[in-house]
C-alpha cells in the first residue's frame, strides 16, 4: 500500500470519527472504532511486510 493510500485511509478514518462525534457517539464508542481501525492498519502493515520480504527475496519482480 502506498503512502498516499495510507494517508487517504487515515483522512477517511478521521472524517468518519468526526462525523460520529457530531452524531453523539460516546467516547467509548469512538475508542472502539479507533481500535478496530488500528487493528485493520496492523493487518495491512503485515501484508505489506510479506510483500516486501517476497520482493527482497526475489520471488517476484513487481510488487
N, CA, C and O atoms as a Tripos MOL2 file, in Angstrom:
@<TRIPOS>MOLECULE
protein
  252   251    63     0     0
PROTEIN
NO_CHARGES

@<TRIPOS>ATOM
      1 N           0.8540   -1.1740    0.0000 N.3       1 UNK1
      2 CA          0.0000    0.0000    0.0000 C.3       1 UNK1
      3 C           0.8960    1.2330    0.0000 C.2       1 UNK1
      4 O           1.8540    1.3250    0.7680 O.2       1 UNK1
      5 N           0.5690    2.1610   -0.8640 N.am      2 UNK2
      6 CA          1.3890    3.3640   -0.9720 C.3       2 UNK2
      7 C           1.1330    4.3010    0.1950 C.2       2 UNK2
      8 O           0.1200    4.2060    0.8880 O.2       2 UNK2
      9 N           2.0720    5.2010    0.3910 N.am      3 UNK3
     10 CA          1.9160    6.1980    1.4550 C.3       3 UNK3
     11 C           0.6650    7.0330    1.1960 C.2       3 UNK3
     12 O          -0.0510    7.4000    2.1280 O.2       3 UNK3
     13 N           0.4100    7.3300   -0.0780 N.am      4 UNK4
     14 CA         -0.7770    8.1140   -0.4360 C.3       4 UNK4
     15 C          -2.0540    7.3740   -0.0390 C.2       4 UNK4
     16 O          -2.9880    7.9850    0.4800 O.2       4 UNK4
     17 N          -2.0980    6.0740   -0.2790 N.am      5 UNK5
     18 CA         -3.2650    5.2850    0.0960 C.3       5 UNK5
     19 C          -3.4300    5.2520    1.6070 C.2       5 UNK5
     20 O          -4.5480    5.3460    2.1140 O.2       5 UNK5
     21 N          -2.3220    5.1200    2.3270 N.am      6 UNK6
     22 CA         -2.3750    5.1170    3.7830 C.3       6 UNK6
     23 C          -2.8990    6.4440    4.3050 C.2       6 UNK6
     24 O          -3.7350    6.4760    5.2080 O.2       6 UNK6
     25 N          -2.4090    7.5350    3.7380 N.am      7 UNK7
     26 CA         -2.8760    8.8550    4.1590 C.3       7 UNK7
     27 C          -4.3570    9.0240    3.8610 C.2       7 UNK7
     28 O          -5.0810    9.6440    4.6400 O.2       7 UNK7
     29 N          -4.8140    8.4760    2.7360 N.am      8 UNK8
     30 CA         -6.2280    8.5610    2.3900 C.3       8 UNK8
     31 C          -7.0680    7.8120    3.4190 C.2       8 UNK8
     32 O          -8.1090    8.3030    3.8550 O.2       8 UNK8
     33 N          -6.6080    6.6190    3.8060 N.am      9 UNK9
     34 CA         -7.3190    5.8460    4.8290 C.3       9 UNK9
     35 C          -7.3580    6.6370    6.1330 C.2       9 UNK9
     36 O          -8.4060    6.7330    6.7730 O.2       9 UNK9
     37 N          -6.2220    7.2020    6.5240 N.am     10 UNK10
     38 CA         -6.1700    7.9750    7.7590 C.3      10 UNK10
     39 C          -7.1240    9.1610    7.7030 C.2      10 UNK10
     40 O          -7.8200    9.4420    8.6780 O.2      10 UNK10
     41 N          -7.1640    9.8560    6.5750 N.am     11 UNK11
     42 CA         -8.0500   11.0080    6.4220 C.3      11 UNK11
     43 C          -9.5110   10.5600    6.4820 C.2      11 UNK11
     44 O         -10.3370   11.1950    7.1380 O.2      11 UNK11
     45 N          -9.8210    9.4570    5.7890 N.am     12 UNK12
     46 CA        -11.1850    8.9450    5.8140 C.3      12 UNK12
     47 C         -11.5830    8.5130    7.2210 C.2      12 UNK12
     48 O         -12.7170    8.7360    7.6430 O.2      12 UNK12
     49 N         -10.6600    7.9000    7.9410 N.am     13 UNK13
     50 CA        -10.9320    7.4730    9.3170 C.3      13 UNK13
     51 C         -11.2130    8.6770   10.2010 C.2      13 UNK13
     52 O         -12.1610    8.6730   10.9870 O.2      13 UNK13
     53 N         -10.3920    9.6980   10.0710 N.am     14 UNK14
     54 CA        -10.5810   10.9080   10.8600 C.3      14 UNK14
     55 C         -11.9350   11.5410   10.5510 C.2      14 UNK14
     56 O         -12.6550   11.9480   11.4630 O.2      14 UNK14
     57 N         -12.2790   11.6240    9.2770 N.am     15 UNK15
     58 CA        -13.5680   12.1990    8.8880 C.3      15 UNK15
     59 C         -14.7230   11.3860    9.4650 C.2      15 UNK15
     60 O         -15.7130   11.9510    9.9290 O.2      15 UNK15
     61 N         -14.5970   10.0570    9.4350 N.am     16 UNK16
     62 CA        -15.6340    9.1900    9.9860 C.3      16 UNK16
     63 C         -15.7760    9.4000   11.4910 C.2      16 UNK16
     64 O         -16.8930    9.4940   12.0020 O.2      16 UNK16
     65 N         -14.6530    9.4730   12.2030 N.am     17 UNK17
     66 CA        -14.7020    9.6970   13.6500 C.3      17 UNK17
     67 C         -15.3160   11.0540   13.9780 C.2      17 UNK17
     68 O         -16.0810   11.1720   14.9350 O.2      17 UNK17
     69 N         -14.9850   12.0820   13.1890 N.am     18 UNK18
     70 CA        -15.5710   13.4070   13.4090 C.3      18 UNK18
     71 C         -17.0790   13.3710   13.1890 C.2      18 UNK18
     72 O         -17.8400   13.9710   13.9480 O.2      18 UNK18
     73 N         -17.5020   12.6670   12.1520 N.am     19 UNK19
     74 CA        -18.9270   12.5390   11.8610 C.3      19 UNK19
     75 C         -19.6510   11.8400   13.0160 C.2      19 UNK19
     76 O         -20.7220   12.2680   13.4460 O.2      19 UNK19
     77 N         -19.0480   10.7670   13.5030 N.am     20 UNK20
     78 CA        -19.6560   10.0300   14.6060 C.3      20 UNK20
     79 C         -19.7420   10.8940   15.8630 C.2      20 UNK20
     80 O         -20.7440   10.8540   16.5780 O.2      20 UNK20
     81 N         -18.7100   11.6630   16.1280 N.am     21 UNK21
     82 CA        -18.7160   12.5410   17.2990 C.3      21 UNK21
     83 C         -19.8360   13.5640   17.1820 C.2      21 UNK21
     84 O         -20.5140   13.8610   18.1650 O.2      21 UNK21
     85 N         -20.0280   14.0990   15.9890 N.am     22 UNK22
     86 CA        -21.0990   15.0680   15.7770 C.3      22 UNK22
     87 C         -22.4720   14.4340   15.9440 C.2      22 UNK22
     88 O         -23.4310   15.1080   16.3190 O.2      22 UNK22
     89 N         -22.5680   13.1400   15.6660 N.am     23 UNK23
     90 CA        -23.8310   12.4270   15.8000 C.3      23 UNK23
     91 C         -24.0870   11.9580   17.2320 C.2      23 UNK23
     92 O         -25.1140   11.3370   17.5070 O.2      23 UNK23
     93 N         -23.1610   12.2530   18.1430 N.am     24 UNK24
     94 CA        -23.3840   11.9490   19.5480 C.3      24 UNK24
     95 C         -22.8210   10.6240   20.0250 C.2      24 UNK24
     96 O         -23.2090   10.1440   21.0900 O.2      24 UNK24
     97 N         -21.9210   10.0220   19.2700 N.am     25 UNK25
     98 CA        -21.2930    8.7870   19.7330 C.3      25 UNK25
     99 C         -20.5170    9.0860   21.0120 C.2      25 UNK25
    100 O         -19.9400   10.1630   21.1650 O.2      25 UNK25
    101 N         -20.5110    8.1390   21.9090 N.am     26 UNK26
    102 CA        -19.7690    8.3290   23.1510 C.3      26 UNK26
    103 C         -18.2760    8.1070   22.9150 C.2      26 UNK26
    104 O         -17.8680    7.5520   21.8950 O.2      26 UNK26
    105 N         -17.4890    8.5450   23.8630 N.am     27 UNK27
    106 CA        -16.0450    8.3500   23.7490 C.3      27 UNK27
    107 C         -15.6990    6.8590   23.7070 C.2      27 UNK27
    108 O         -14.7660    6.4640   23.0080 O.2      27 UNK27
    109 N         -16.4390    6.0330   24.4430 N.am     28 UNK28
    110 CA        -16.2080    4.5850   24.4040 C.3      28 UNK28
    111 C         -16.4430    4.0370   23.0010 C.2      28 UNK28
    112 O         -15.6530    3.2380   22.4970 O.2      28 UNK28
    113 N         -17.5380    4.4730   22.3720 N.am     29 UNK29
    114 CA        -17.8400    4.0110   21.0230 C.3      29 UNK29
    115 C         -16.7710    4.4730   20.0350 C.2      29 UNK29
    116 O         -16.3400    3.7080   19.1720 O.2      29 UNK29
    117 N         -16.3530    5.7140   20.1670 N.am     30 UNK30
    118 CA        -15.3010    6.2310   19.2930 C.3      30 UNK30
    119 C         -13.9950    5.4890   19.5180 C.2      30 UNK30
    120 O         -13.2790    5.1820   18.5650 O.2      30 UNK30
    121 N         -13.6820    5.2010   20.7790 N.am     31 UNK31
    122 CA        -12.4500    4.4790   21.0970 C.3      31 UNK31
    123 C         -12.4830    3.0750   20.4950 C.2      31 UNK31
    124 O         -11.4740    2.6100   19.9640 O.2      31 UNK31
    125 N         -13.6190    2.4010   20.5690 N.am     32 UNK32
    126 CA        -13.7410    1.0610   19.9890 C.3      32 UNK32
    127 C         -13.5180    1.1050   18.4790 C.2      32 UNK32
    128 O         -12.8250    0.2540   17.9210 O.2      32 UNK32
    129 N         -14.1060    2.0930   17.8310 N.am     33 UNK33
    130 CA        -13.9260    2.2270   16.3760 C.3      33 UNK33
    131 C         -12.4740    2.5120   16.0410 C.2      33 UNK33
    132 O         -11.9450    1.9810   15.0650 O.2      33 UNK33
    133 N         -11.8330    3.3380   16.8320 N.am     34 UNK34
    134 CA        -10.4260    3.6550   16.5990 C.3      34 UNK34
    135 C          -9.5510    2.4200   16.7690 C.2      34 UNK34
    136 O          -8.6120    2.2070   16.0030 O.2      34 UNK34
    137 N          -9.8600    1.6120   17.7680 N.am     35 UNK35
    138 CA         -9.1210    0.3660   17.9930 C.3      35 UNK35
    139 C          -9.3250   -0.5810   16.8090 C.2      35 UNK35
    140 O          -8.3720   -1.2080   16.3460 O.2      35 UNK35
    141 N         -10.5580   -0.6870   16.3200 N.am     36 UNK36
    142 CA        -10.8230   -1.5290   15.1580 C.3      36 UNK36
    143 C         -10.0280   -1.0460   13.9500 C.2      36 UNK36
    144 O          -9.4780   -1.8520   13.2000 O.2      36 UNK36
    145 N          -9.9720    0.2580   13.7670 N.am     37 UNK37
    146 CA         -9.2150    0.8310   12.6570 C.3      37 UNK37
    147 C          -7.7320    0.5240   12.8030 C.2      37 UNK37
    148 O          -7.0700    0.1650   11.8290 O.2      37 UNK37
    149 N          -7.2120    0.6660   14.0130 N.am     38 UNK38
    150 CA         -5.7900    0.3820   14.2620 C.3      38 UNK38
    151 C          -5.4770   -1.0840   13.9590 C.2      38 UNK38
    152 O          -4.4290   -1.3910   13.3910 O.2      38 UNK38
    153 N          -6.3710   -1.9760   14.3300 N.am     39 UNK39
    154 CA         -6.1510   -3.3960   14.0360 C.3      39 UNK39
    155 C          -6.1390   -3.6400   12.5320 C.2      39 UNK39
    156 O          -5.3420   -4.4360   12.0370 O.2      39 UNK39
    157 N          -7.0150   -2.9610   11.8090 N.am     40 UNK40
    158 CA         -7.0260   -3.0860   10.3540 C.3      40 UNK40
    159 C          -5.7360   -2.5880    9.7470 C.2      40 UNK40
    160 O          -5.2090   -3.1980    8.8170 O.2      40 UNK40
    161 N          -5.2250   -1.4940   10.2570 N.am     41 UNK41
    162 CA         -3.9550   -0.9520    9.7650 C.3      41 UNK41
    163 C          -2.8200   -1.9210   10.0710 C.2      41 UNK41
    164 O          -1.9190   -2.0990    9.2510 O.2      41 UNK41
    165 N          -2.8550   -2.5470   11.2430 N.am     42 UNK42
    166 CA         -1.8290   -3.5300   11.5890 C.3      42 UNK42
    167 C          -1.8590   -4.7090   10.6130 C.2      42 UNK42
    168 O          -0.8100   -5.1940   10.1910 O.2      42 UNK42
    169 N          -3.0670   -5.1690   10.2570 N.am     43 UNK43
    170 CA         -3.1820   -6.2730    9.2970 C.3      43 UNK43
    171 C          -2.6040   -5.8620    7.9460 C.2      43 UNK43
    172 O          -1.8780   -6.6290    7.3140 O.2      43 UNK43
    173 N          -2.9300   -4.6480    7.5100 N.am     44 UNK44
    174 CA         -2.3950   -4.1650    6.2420 C.3      44 UNK44
    175 C          -0.8730   -4.0560    6.2910 C.2      44 UNK44
    176 O          -0.1960   -4.3900    5.3190 O.2      44 UNK44
    177 N          -0.3400   -3.5970    7.4010 N.am     45 UNK45
    178 CA          1.1150   -3.4860    7.5550 C.3      45 UNK45
    179 C           1.7550   -4.8710    7.4760 C.2      45 UNK45
    180 O           2.8220   -5.0270    6.8820 O.2      45 UNK45
    181 N           1.1210   -5.8590    8.0630 N.am     46 UNK46
    182 CA          1.6300   -7.2310    8.0000 C.3      46 UNK46
    183 C           1.6700   -7.7480    6.5710 C.2      46 UNK46
    184 O           2.6320   -8.3980    6.1630 O.2      46 UNK46
    185 N           0.6210   -7.4570    5.8150 N.am     47 UNK47
    186 CA          0.5900   -7.8650    4.4150 C.3      47 UNK47
    187 C           1.6760   -7.1460    3.6200 C.2      47 UNK47
    188 O           2.3170   -7.7420    2.7540 O.2      47 UNK47
    189 N           1.8760   -5.8810    3.9140 N.am     48 UNK48
    190 CA          2.9290   -5.1170    3.2430 C.3      48 UNK48
    191 C           4.2990   -5.6950    3.5670 C.2      48 UNK48
    192 O           5.1530   -5.7910    2.6860 O.2      48 UNK48
    193 N           4.5160   -6.0770    4.8120 N.am     49 UNK49
    194 CA          5.7820   -6.7110    5.2050 C.3      49 UNK49
    195 C           6.0310   -7.9850    4.3960 C.2      49 UNK49
    196 O           7.1530   -8.2410    3.9590 O.2      49 UNK49
    197 N           4.9740   -8.7840    4.2000 N.am     50 UNK50
    198 CA          5.1210  -10.0140    3.4130 C.3      50 UNK50
    199 C           5.5100   -9.6940    1.9780 C.2      50 UNK50
    200 O           6.3670  -10.3640    1.4010 O.2      50 UNK50
    201 N           4.8840   -8.6730    1.4000 N.am     51 UNK51
    202 CA          5.2200   -8.2830    0.0300 C.3      51 UNK51
    203 C           6.6630   -7.8020   -0.0750 C.2      51 UNK51
    204 O           7.3710   -8.1340   -1.0250 O.2      51 UNK51
    205 N           7.0860   -7.0220    0.9020 N.am     52 UNK52
    206 CA          8.4630   -6.5200    0.9090 C.3      52 UNK52
    207 C           9.4500   -7.6750    1.0280 C.2      52 UNK52
    208 O          10.4570   -7.7070    0.3210 O.2      52 UNK52
    209 N           9.1690   -8.6180    1.9140 N.am     53 UNK53
    210 CA         10.0510   -9.7750    2.0780 C.3      53 UNK53
    211 C          10.1290  -10.5860    0.7930 C.2      53 UNK53
    212 O          11.2070  -11.0300    0.3990 O.2      53 UNK53
    213 N           8.9860  -10.7800    0.1390 N.am     54 UNK54
    214 CA          8.9630  -11.5350   -1.1090 C.3      54 UNK54
    215 C           9.7640  -10.8140   -2.1840 C.2      54 UNK54
    216 O          10.5140  -11.4460   -2.9290 O.2      54 UNK54
    217 N           9.6150   -9.5180   -2.2700 N.am     55 UNK55
    218 CA         10.3450   -8.7400   -3.2610 C.3      55 UNK55
    219 C          11.8420   -8.7950   -2.9820 C.2      55 UNK55
    220 O          12.6380   -8.9580   -3.9070 O.2      55 UNK55
    221 N          12.2260   -8.6620   -1.7300 N.am     56 UNK56
    222 CA         13.6450   -8.7100   -1.3580 C.3      56 UNK56
    223 C          14.2450  -10.0890   -1.6170 C.2      56 UNK56
    224 O          15.4300  -10.2050   -1.9300 O.2      56 UNK56
    225 N          13.4410  -11.1150   -1.4890 N.am     57 UNK57
    226 CA         13.9120  -12.4750   -1.7300 C.3      57 UNK57
    227 C          13.9180  -12.8040   -3.2210 C.2      57 UNK57
    228 O          14.3590  -13.8810   -3.6210 O.2      57 UNK57
    229 N          13.4300  -11.8800   -4.0360 N.am     58 UNK58
    230 CA         13.4280  -12.0890   -5.4800 C.3      58 UNK58
    231 C          12.3580  -13.0370   -5.9620 C.2      58 UNK58
    232 O          12.4800  -13.6200   -7.0390 O.2      58 UNK58
    233 N          11.3020  -13.2010   -5.1700 N.am     59 UNK59
    234 CA         10.2400  -14.1260   -5.5720 C.3      59 UNK59
    235 C           9.3310  -13.5370   -6.6400 C.2      59 UNK59
    236 O           8.5930  -14.2650   -7.3030 O.2      59 UNK59
    237 N           9.3820  -12.2440   -6.8040 N.am     60 UNK60
    238 CA          8.6860  -11.6220   -7.9190 C.3      60 UNK60
    239 C           9.2940  -10.2590   -8.1890 C.2      60 UNK60
    240 O           9.8960   -9.6420   -7.3100 O.2      60 UNK60
    241 N           9.1270   -9.8040   -9.4100 N.am     61 UNK61
    242 CA          9.7840   -8.5710   -9.8250 C.3      61 UNK61
    243 C           8.9750   -7.3200   -9.5060 C.2      61 UNK61
    244 O           9.5300   -6.3200   -9.0530 O.2      61 UNK61
    245 N           7.6920   -7.3690   -9.7350 N.am     62 UNK62
    246 CA          6.8510   -6.1870   -9.4990 C.3      62 UNK62
    247 C           6.0240   -6.3740   -8.2500 C.2      62 UNK62
    248 O           5.2440   -7.3200   -8.1380 O.2      62 UNK62
    249 N           6.1960   -5.4840   -7.3330 N.am     63 UNK63
    250 CA          5.4090   -5.5220   -6.0810 C.3      63 UNK63
    251 C           4.2270   -4.6190   -6.2690 C.2      63 UNK63
    252 O           3.4090   -4.4750   -5.3600 O.2      63 UNK63
@<TRIPOS>BOND
     1     1     2 1
     2     2     3 1
     3     3     4 2
     4     3     5 am
     5     5     6 1
     6     6     7 1
     7     7     8 2
     8     7     9 am
     9     9    10 1
    10    10    11 1
    11    11    12 2
    12    11    13 am
    13    13    14 1
    14    14    15 1
    15    15    16 2
    16    15    17 am
    17    17    18 1
    18    18    19 1
    19    19    20 2
    20    19    21 am
    21    21    22 1
    22    22    23 1
    23    23    24 2
    24    23    25 am
    25    25    26 1
    26    26    27 1
    27    27    28 2
    28    27    29 am
    29    29    30 1
    30    30    31 1
    31    31    32 2
    32    31    33 am
    33    33    34 1
    34    34    35 1
    35    35    36 2
    36    35    37 am
    37    37    38 1
    38    38    39 1
    39    39    40 2
    40    39    41 am
    41    41    42 1
    42    42    43 1
    43    43    44 2
    44    43    45 am
    45    45    46 1
    46    46    47 1
    47    47    48 2
    48    47    49 am
    49    49    50 1
    50    50    51 1
    51    51    52 2
    52    51    53 am
    53    53    54 1
    54    54    55 1
    55    55    56 2
    56    55    57 am
    57    57    58 1
    58    58    59 1
    59    59    60 2
    60    59    61 am
    61    61    62 1
    62    62    63 1
    63    63    64 2
    64    63    65 am
    65    65    66 1
    66    66    67 1
    67    67    68 2
    68    67    69 am
    69    69    70 1
    70    70    71 1
    71    71    72 2
    72    71    73 am
    73    73    74 1
    74    74    75 1
    75    75    76 2
    76    75    77 am
    77    77    78 1
    78    78    79 1
    79    79    80 2
    80    79    81 am
    81    81    82 1
    82    82    83 1
    83    83    84 2
    84    83    85 am
    85    85    86 1
    86    86    87 1
    87    87    88 2
    88    87    89 am
    89    89    90 1
    90    90    91 1
    91    91    92 2
    92    91    93 am
    93    93    94 1
    94    94    95 1
    95    95    96 2
    96    95    97 am
    97    97    98 1
    98    98    99 1
    99    99   100 2
   100    99   101 am
   101   101   102 1
   102   102   103 1
   103   103   104 2
   104   103   105 am
   105   105   106 1
   106   106   107 1
   107   107   108 2
   108   107   109 am
   109   109   110 1
   110   110   111 1
   111   111   112 2
   112   111   113 am
   113   113   114 1
   114   114   115 1
   115   115   116 2
   116   115   117 am
   117   117   118 1
   118   118   119 1
   119   119   120 2
   120   119   121 am
   121   121   122 1
   122   122   123 1
   123   123   124 2
   124   123   125 am
   125   125   126 1
   126   126   127 1
   127   127   128 2
   128   127   129 am
   129   129   130 1
   130   130   131 1
   131   131   132 2
   132   131   133 am
   133   133   134 1
   134   134   135 1
   135   135   136 2
   136   135   137 am
   137   137   138 1
   138   138   139 1
   139   139   140 2
   140   139   141 am
   141   141   142 1
   142   142   143 1
   143   143   144 2
   144   143   145 am
   145   145   146 1
   146   146   147 1
   147   147   148 2
   148   147   149 am
   149   149   150 1
   150   150   151 1
   151   151   152 2
   152   151   153 am
   153   153   154 1
   154   154   155 1
   155   155   156 2
   156   155   157 am
   157   157   158 1
   158   158   159 1
   159   159   160 2
   160   159   161 am
   161   161   162 1
   162   162   163 1
   163   163   164 2
   164   163   165 am
   165   165   166 1
   166   166   167 1
   167   167   168 2
   168   167   169 am
   169   169   170 1
   170   170   171 1
   171   171   172 2
   172   171   173 am
   173   173   174 1
   174   174   175 1
   175   175   176 2
   176   175   177 am
   177   177   178 1
   178   178   179 1
   179   179   180 2
   180   179   181 am
   181   181   182 1
   182   182   183 1
   183   183   184 2
   184   183   185 am
   185   185   186 1
   186   186   187 1
   187   187   188 2
   188   187   189 am
   189   189   190 1
   190   190   191 1
   191   191   192 2
   192   191   193 am
   193   193   194 1
   194   194   195 1
   195   195   196 2
   196   195   197 am
   197   197   198 1
   198   198   199 1
   199   199   200 2
   200   199   201 am
   201   201   202 1
   202   202   203 1
   203   203   204 2
   204   203   205 am
   205   205   206 1
   206   206   207 1
   207   207   208 2
   208   207   209 am
   209   209   210 1
   210   210   211 1
   211   211   212 2
   212   211   213 am
   213   213   214 1
   214   214   215 1
   215   215   216 2
   216   215   217 am
   217   217   218 1
   218   218   219 1
   219   219   220 2
   220   219   221 am
   221   221   222 1
   222   222   223 1
   223   223   224 2
   224   223   225 am
   225   225   226 1
   226   226   227 1
   227   227   228 2
   228   227   229 am
   229   229   230 1
   230   230   231 1
   231   231   232 2
   232   231   233 am
   233   233   234 1
   234   234   235 1
   235   235   236 2
   236   235   237 am
   237   237   238 1
   238   238   239 1
   239   239   240 2
   240   239   241 am
   241   241   242 1
   242   242   243 1
   243   243   244 2
   244   243   245 am
   245   245   246 1
   246   246   247 1
   247   247   248 2
   248   247   249 am
   249   249   250 1
   250   250   251 1
   251   251   252 2
@<TRIPOS>SUBSTRUCTURE
     1 UNK1         2 RESIDUE 1 A UNK
     2 UNK2         6 RESIDUE 1 A UNK
     3 UNK3        10 RESIDUE 1 A UNK
     4 UNK4        14 RESIDUE 1 A UNK
     5 UNK5        18 RESIDUE 1 A UNK
     6 UNK6        22 RESIDUE 1 A UNK
     7 UNK7        26 RESIDUE 1 A UNK
     8 UNK8        30 RESIDUE 1 A UNK
     9 UNK9        34 RESIDUE 1 A UNK
    10 UNK10       38 RESIDUE 1 A UNK
    11 UNK11       42 RESIDUE 1 A UNK
    12 UNK12       46 RESIDUE 1 A UNK
    13 UNK13       50 RESIDUE 1 A UNK
    14 UNK14       54 RESIDUE 1 A UNK
    15 UNK15       58 RESIDUE 1 A UNK
    16 UNK16       62 RESIDUE 1 A UNK
    17 UNK17       66 RESIDUE 1 A UNK
    18 UNK18       70 RESIDUE 1 A UNK
    19 UNK19       74 RESIDUE 1 A UNK
    20 UNK20       78 RESIDUE 1 A UNK
    21 UNK21       82 RESIDUE 1 A UNK
    22 UNK22       86 RESIDUE 1 A UNK
    23 UNK23       90 RESIDUE 1 A UNK
    24 UNK24       94 RESIDUE 1 A UNK
    25 UNK25       98 RESIDUE 1 A UNK
    26 UNK26      102 RESIDUE 1 A UNK
    27 UNK27      106 RESIDUE 1 A UNK
    28 UNK28      110 RESIDUE 1 A UNK
    29 UNK29      114 RESIDUE 1 A UNK
    30 UNK30      118 RESIDUE 1 A UNK
    31 UNK31      122 RESIDUE 1 A UNK
    32 UNK32      126 RESIDUE 1 A UNK
    33 UNK33      130 RESIDUE 1 A UNK
    34 UNK34      134 RESIDUE 1 A UNK
    35 UNK35      138 RESIDUE 1 A UNK
    36 UNK36      142 RESIDUE 1 A UNK
    37 UNK37      146 RESIDUE 1 A UNK
    38 UNK38      150 RESIDUE 1 A UNK
    39 UNK39      154 RESIDUE 1 A UNK
    40 UNK40      158 RESIDUE 1 A UNK
    41 UNK41      162 RESIDUE 1 A UNK
    42 UNK42      166 RESIDUE 1 A UNK
    43 UNK43      170 RESIDUE 1 A UNK
    44 UNK44      174 RESIDUE 1 A UNK
    45 UNK45      178 RESIDUE 1 A UNK
    46 UNK46      182 RESIDUE 1 A UNK
    47 UNK47      186 RESIDUE 1 A UNK
    48 UNK48      190 RESIDUE 1 A UNK
    49 UNK49      194 RESIDUE 1 A UNK
    50 UNK50      198 RESIDUE 1 A UNK
    51 UNK51      202 RESIDUE 1 A UNK
    52 UNK52      206 RESIDUE 1 A UNK
    53 UNK53      210 RESIDUE 1 A UNK
    54 UNK54      214 RESIDUE 1 A UNK
    55 UNK55      218 RESIDUE 1 A UNK
    56 UNK56      222 RESIDUE 1 A UNK
    57 UNK57      226 RESIDUE 1 A UNK
    58 UNK58      230 RESIDUE 1 A UNK
    59 UNK59      234 RESIDUE 1 A UNK
    60 UNK60      238 RESIDUE 1 A UNK
    61 UNK61      242 RESIDUE 1 A UNK
    62 UNK62      246 RESIDUE 1 A UNK
    63 UNK63      250 RESIDUE 1 A UNK
